[in-house]
Amino acid sequence: MVLLQAAVKIVTHDAAHVLQARETYRRVMASAAAPPHSSAPVGRATRALRRAHESTPGIERPVTSVSELVRRIDMLYAACFVVLSYMVGPRVSEILHLQAGCARRLDGNAAGAPVSVIVGSIFKRQPGYDGRPHEWVAPPVAVQAISVLEALSEPHRGLTGRLDLWLRRRRGNGAWEWHEVRPELLEIASAARVSHLLRRFGAALGLSHLDKPWRLTTHQGRKTFARFAALRDRSCLFALAQHLGHRERAQTDHGYVGSDYRLNQEIDAEILNQSVAAWEHMLAAPGLGGCAGAEIVAKRPRFRGSRMKQDLRSYARLLVDAGLVLGVCDWGYCVYREEHSACLGNATGPNPARREPSTCARCQNFVVSAQHRPYWLEQVRRSERLLNEPALPLQTLRIVRARMNEARGLLRALGSDTGEETDHA
Ligand code: SF4
């Protein structure tokens, strides 16, 4: 968590300042007329960095020297790698061979929201598989990491006419990577170089395990990503195998998910936090749909006054501690009680093989709130489109109509004028 939080902060907050400092350095070095490798321009660059800092106070971690600039650029590369590896999950070579323009936006998903993907190639030494084009679904922060890499690599790409995001000057050149660089000195960073970078990044953050410095490796992010996704919901293994570019689902299952006590603990803690947040939302939402939603609205206590936020949170925590852990998915919340479970779940939770929107929609455990409206609106629209297909068999049309009515019923319970919303879509 500390690692990822730090990486996200660097990519989203610090990157602009570091990139600006690098431009200041390049500008000063380019205009300096001094014998090669003279230290005078470096001193001038340092003064320019300090002046730039003084003219823009309030920067949390300013870059005020050339050596600091070199270190921060390396940390920026490491942070981008961590974000891509832990939040998207490609192999190290797949990340290192990404190219400018690889982040793309696709049209809406099932819930109608646009989806971003990173487009690259599979790097796996298997005939007929290696080099195959691949798309990874990417969260906004991963798209931001790609933008940062595009900005970082821009001078080297301009010089070589190549598109590679990880073009770097060979090791040991410090700030000279950004000054007087020649195309033949540039190469895609190796996995060993990134490993070294990650170890420095971990040390800078003070990461440790069992009182020893934690040695970050290039493969940990991909494994952690897979375990987080699969341990929470093993029904997603097939989709996960596709996302990771595995040929077989079994590889995802055995090689990546395995059993990891500490990771399971972290996931459980995350599920509890998510449940508390969802209960807080349900206790305060003006309207809820679904059978359990109506029950909650009728029975929930009223929270008022200046301590309302704290009271809501304590009550939500109380419910979770009492065992009312919620299942959270795109289409709603599941207040799981085995005896009411329409998916025929057992004592440990819902049955993933039968858990799907239509089963949930008629389940006594199901709740929808305003944040799930886009999902159900899209269901109504999709059903309407299907009902206009004259070639569909009668039986299929009946099922589609039933699903459309289900979705409309949930939207109505949320106070949506579904007719108007879908008519004007
Ligand atoms: S059908 Fe859906 S809401 Fe009902 S128990 Fe299963 S997962 Fe929960």
Residues whose N, C-alpha, C, O or C-beta is under 5 A from the ligand:
A	BS01	SF4	Y333 C334 S341 A342 C343 P350 R355 T359 C360 C363 N365 F366
